[in-house]
Amino acid sequence: MKLSLVKTKLYRVKRGQTIGCVASAFGLTPRILAAENYLSEELFEGQLLVIPEAEGNLYTVRGGESKALLCGSKENFEQKNRTSLLYIGQKVLI
């Protein structure tokens, strides 16, 4: 059995940063960053966040697009984006 070392990427929050600004800097959506770090409140200076690997490209949803169109299936969309919601202007991973 071969073991592999997993290197976790951490980020320390700076004064005034929001979850949206941190998520954007790493090509993530705020929802994914919040879910990965079990966040229920605003960020605070000095807080350490786990930065997950982005599994796709950040995309802004336009009118007429569906979960299946964006990610191949509803299930794949919901797993990648950790939400069942889809609306115009939403940032999602595809």
N, C-alpha and C positions, 0 to 999 in steps of 0.2 A: 504494500500500500504506500503510495507516494503522498507526502504531505506538502502543502504549499502555504507560503506565508502570504497573508492578506494584509496589505498596507492601507490603513484607513487615512483618508484625507480629512484633516481638521482645519477649521477656520475660526479665528478669534474675532469677535464682533468689535468694530470700532465705534467711537462715539457718534451718535446720530444716524447710524445705519438702520435701515428697515429690512424686513424679510424680503421685500420685493427687490431692493437694490442688491442684496447679497445673492439672492437666487439668480437674478439677471446676470451678474458678474460670472457665474459659473454655468450659464446656459440651462438653468432649471426654471421650473415654475415655483412660485411661492408655496403652493399646495404640497408639492413633492418635498421641498425642503422642510416645511412644517411637519409633515407626516414622518419623515425620516428622523426628526429630532423630538417628536412628541410635544410640539409647541402648542400652547393654548393662550399664550400672552405675547406681548411685544418683546422684541429683543432688548437686551441690555448690554452696555459696554463691558467687554471682557468675557462675555459668554462664549463658550466653545461649541461650535456646530460641527456635526458630521456631514461632510459633503459627499452625497452619493454619486456614483458614475452616471453621467447622462446617457441614457439609452435611446438616443435618437436626436433629432434636430428640433430646436424650439421654433414653433410656427404659430401665427395668429390666425384664428378661425375666421372664415368669411361666410357669407350667407349661402345656404344651399348645401353646405358640406355636412357629412355624417361621420359618425364614429368609424363605420366600416370603410368609408372612402379614405379617411385619414390614416387608419392603422390596420386595415385589412379585416378587422372584425370588432364588434362591440366589446368583447372580452379583452382583446389585446389593448384597445384604447383605454379601458378602465384600469387594467393592470399597470400600464405605462404611466398613466396620469393620476392614478389613485383617486379617481372621482368618476361618478356616473353622469355628471353634468357636462353639457356641451352648449355653448352660446357664442354668438358673434362677438369678436374682439378678444375672446379667451386665448391665453397663451397655453399651448399644449406641446407635448413631445410627440413627434411622428417618426 
